[in-house]
Amino acid sequence: MAGHRASQSDAADEPAAALPASESAPLKLEHFLPYQLNVVASLVSQALSRVYARRYRIGVPEWRVLVTLGQYGVMTGKAVGAHTHMHKTKVSRAVAILEERKLLLRRSNRADKRESFLSLTASGRAMYEDLAPHALDFARRLTEILTPVDREAFNRAVKQLTDRSAQLVAEVAREGKNT
């Protein structure tokens, strides 16, 4: 009996990776929508970032700031963060890198000295104009496997999931305030 107990305890000490996959597991990561979306986003970001890292020597946060300012012209760092869903420290680091490379200009807000207005320099604007067709071509190549009908359905689904996610974030924030 003592030997039987020892073998049970030895089995319990084995790493989880050694256990067989269970078809009855209540949650399977590879079928979990938030995980699937994260995998797609990560793979797409990796592929696209290799294009602009090699060509422009910028990373994902810098690319997002550059493209946002290329699209909107002038924004505060806080507004860039809200638009790109990036944490303020990532935005701040990206802004510093772009400013150091003379791709971005920072002007103080006279009404609020704690914030600055950000805009692209002529070099930053030229980079944006040069990278835009490459990014659009990448997006076209990514989605060319979808039929026009599937593409429309995908766009609707992404919009609905984005809207619902924002609602859930707001719900969680409200619940956190009530506890």
N, C-alpha and C positions, 0 to 999 in steps of 0.2 A: 504494500500500500504506500509506503514511504517513497518507493521508486516511482510510483504513479504520480504522486503529488509533485515530485521533482520535475518530471517531464511536463506536467501541466504548467508549472511555474516557468520552466525554460521556454515553452511556447509563448507564454505571455510576455516574455522579455525580448522576443524577436522583433525586429523593426517592422513597422506597418507595411513597408514596401514588400515584405516577404509574404504578406497575407494575400490570398486569392481575391480577385475582383468579385464583388457581389452584385448580381443582377437585381437583388432586392434592396440595394442601398437607397435610402430615401432621397438623397441628393447626389447627383453625378455631375461633377464639375464641367465636363465637356458638353453637357446638355443644358447647363445653367445660362440663361440669356445674358446676365451681366458679364459673366466670364467670356462668353462667345463674342460679345461686343468689344470687350477689352482686348481679346486676341486679335480681332480684325483691326482695331485701331492701332495696336502695337505694330503689327506686321506692315500695315500701310505706312505708318509713320517711319518705321525703319527703312523701308524701300525709298520713300520720298526724301528722307533726310540724307540718304547716301548721295542722291542727286545734287542737292544744294550744298551739302558739306564739301563735296569734292569740287564743285564748280565755284562756290562763293565763300567757302570756309566759314560757314555759320552753322549753328546748331538749331534745334527745334524752337527753343524760346526766342532766339534772335529772329528766326524766320517768321514766326507768328507776329512779333512786334513789327517787323519791317512790312509785312503784307497788310497788317491792320492799318498802319499809318499810310501805306500806299493807297489803301482803299478810302480812308476817311480824312486824310490830310493832317489835321491837328487834333490831338487828344491828350488827356492827362494820363499818367501811368495807371491811376486807379481805373479810368475808363477802359484802357487797354486790357487790364487784368480782368475786368468784368466781361468784356467782349470775347476774350480768348479763353476764359475760364482757367487762367493761370494764377497761382499764388503771387502775392505782391513781391515776395523776395525774388522769385524767378523773373518777374517783369523788371524789377530793379537791376538785377544782374545783367539781363539782356540789354536793357537800355544803356548801362555803363559800357558794355562791350561795343555796341553799335555807335555810341558817342565817341569812344576811344578810336574807333576805325573811321571816324568822321562821316558816318552814314546817317547820323541822327543829330538833331539840334534840340537843345533843352533851353526853354525860356521861362524865367520865373513868372509866376502868377502874382501880379501886384496886389490883387484882392485877397490872396491867401498864400503867404510865403511858404507854407508847408508843401505846396504842390507846384509842379512845372507843366508847361505846355510842351508837348513833344511833336516834332515834325521831321520829315526826311530832308536831308541836305540834297544838293543836286546829284551827288554821287549815290546817295541812298535811293533817290527817285530813279536814277539810271539802272541801279541794280534791280529795283522792283520791276521796272519796265522790261528788263532783260529776263528776269526769272518767271514772270507771269505766263508767257507762252509755254515754258517748260513744265510748270505746275499744271496748267490746263491740259497739256498733252498727256501727262502722267495720269490725271483723272480720267481722261478719255480712254486711255489704254486699260486702266483698271476696270472701267465699267463697260467696255466694248463686248464683254461676254453676256451682258444682259440684253434681252429684247427690249424694244421701246415700251411695251406694256409692263414688263417686269421692272424697268427703270422707273416708270411712273409710280408703280405700286411701292417700290423701295423708297422713293422720295417721300411718299405719303406716310409710310410706316416710320421712317426716321423722324419726320416732323411730329407724328403722334407720340412716339417714344420720348422725344426731346421734351415736348410739352408735358407729358405725364411725369417724366423725371423731375422737371422743375416743380410740379405740384407736390411730388413726394418730398423733395428737399424742403419746401415751405412747410409741409405738414410736420416733418421731423423737427424743424426749427421751432415751430409753435409748441410741439409737445415738450421740447427741451426747456422752453420758458415756463411751462406750466408745472414742471417737476421741481 
